[in-house]
C-alpha cells in the first residue's frame, strides 16, 4: 500500500513538472497598442515659415542735386500725403547752371511728363480691366444663384476682381508719384534764387502717401546727387504675407487656398487667403547646405484691421496653406501603416487576434492617412507594429 502511494505521489509530481514546462513554453499573447479607424474631417496643408510685408513700399529719392538738410524723421513716424515735409534740399555752391546742365534739366522735365502720361494710360487700362472683372463677377454670381455655373468659377472670378482692384489702387499711387516727380523736375529748372528776396530757394519734398517712415537712408546734412535715396515709406496697415515653399509644393497651391497663421504671438490663429503664386522660382540654400528651388506665395489677411495692426513689416509667422480638405473621410493614423508585398497594410485586432488587411491609401497629412478601401470606421488597428507580429497571432491590447 505504501509503495502504491509513493508511486502515485511520484506520478503527480512528474505531471506537475510537465504541466509547468508546457505552460512556460506556451506562446504568450503579444502586447500591442491600438487606435480606432475614424471617419471625419481631414485636410492636407503645406506648412512653412513666412513673413509679413507691406504691399506697397515707396523709396523717396532726391530729384535734384544739392545740400540736404538734416532729416528729422525716424522710422515709425507718421506722414500725410502732400502735407508732411520729409526732406529739404538747398542749392549747393556754386549755384550756376551751364548750358549742358540746363539741357539735362529740360530733358528731365520732358521725361517726367512722359512718365505721367504713361502712368495715366496704365490707370485707364486698370480701370477698364476692373470694370470688366466686376461685370464678369456679377454675371457669374447671378448664374451661380440659378445653378448655371459652379461655385469654384465664382470664387475664381472674385479673386480676379480683388486682384484687379489692387491693380487699380497701385496704378493710382503710381500716377500720384509720377505727378510729384514731374513737379520736382520742373522746380529744378527754375532759378536757384528768389528774384524778390534774393534768398536761396529750397526744394521741399513732401510725403507721397499716407503712412509711416520705414527707413531713413540719409540722416545727416550732406550733399546729395540727383537720384540719391533718402527715405523709404509705406502704409503698415496694408500688409500681406510672403511664404516661400518648394517648387514641388507650389504646383499644388492655387489662388484662393486658405492660409492659417499660428505662432505669430497672438492668442489665436489668423486667417488669410492665397492671392498669387509667383511664376518664377529662385534658388535658396537650406540649413543643411542643399540648394532648393523655392517659390514665393503671396497671401492677403482675412482679419479685421485692428487685429492685423498688431503685426508689422517683416514679422515672422508660421503658415499652413490648405491645399485639400473634405469631411466624412475614413482615416487611420500614419503610424499604423506598413508595407507588405509592395502594398500598404494594417494589422486589425479581431477577437484578440491579428488580421492583416491590405488598404488603399489616398491623401495624407502629418498625422493621418485617407483610406479608400480595406477598413471600416470603428475597427481597431495596431499602431507602431513591430516585426514580431504576424497574421493570426494572439495579442493583448495594452492601454496607452
HELIX and SHEET records of a PDB file:
HELIX    1   1 UNK A    2  UNK A   25  1                                  24    
HELIX    2   2 UNK A   99  UNK A  145  1                                  47    
HELIX    3   3 UNK A  151  UNK A  188  1                                  38    
HELIX    4   4 UNK A  247  UNK A  250  1                                   4    
HELIX    5   5 UNK A  305  UNK A  308  1                                   4    
HELIX    6   6 UNK A  334  UNK A  336  5                                   3    
SHEET    1   A 3 UNK A 380  UNK A 383  0                                        
SHEET    2   A 3 UNK A  30  UNK A  36 -1                                        
SHEET    3   A 3 UNK A 395  UNK A 397  1                                        
SHEET    1   B 7 UNK A 282  UNK A 285  0                                        
SHEET    2   B 7 UNK A 291  UNK A 301 -1                                        
SHEET    3   B 7 UNK A 239  UNK A 246 -1                                        
SHEET    4   B 7 UNK A  38  UNK A  54 -1                                        
SHEET    5   B 7 UNK A 316  UNK A 333 -1                                        
SHEET    6   B 7 UNK A 258  UNK A 262 -1                                        
SHEET    7   B 7 UNK A 270  UNK A 277 -1                                        
SHEET    1   C 7 UNK A 282  UNK A 285  0                                        
SHEET    2   C 7 UNK A 291  UNK A 301 -1                                        
SHEET    3   C 7 UNK A 239  UNK A 246 -1                                        
SHEET    4   C 7 UNK A  38  UNK A  54 -1                                        
SHEET    5   C 7 UNK A 316  UNK A 333 -1                                        
SHEET    6   C 7 UNK A 368  UNK A 373 -1                                        
SHEET    7   C 7 UNK A 360  UNK A 364 -1                                        
SHEET    1   D 4 UNK A  57  UNK A  61  0                                        
SHEET    2   D 4 UNK A 229  UNK A 234 -1                                        
SHEET    3   D 4 UNK A 211  UNK A 216 -1                                        
SHEET    4   D 4 UNK A  78  UNK A  79 -1                                        
SHEET    1   E 4 UNK A 202  UNK A 206  0                                        
SHEET    2   E 4 UNK A  85  UNK A  90 -1                                        
SHEET    3   E 4 UNK A  66  UNK A  68 -1                                        
SHEET    4   E 4 UNK A 222  UNK A 224 -1                                        
SHEET    1   F 3 UNK A 338  UNK A 340  0                                        
SHEET    2   F 3 UNK A 343  UNK A 350 -1                                        
SHEET    3   F 3 UNK A 353  UNK A 358 -1                                        
END                                                                             
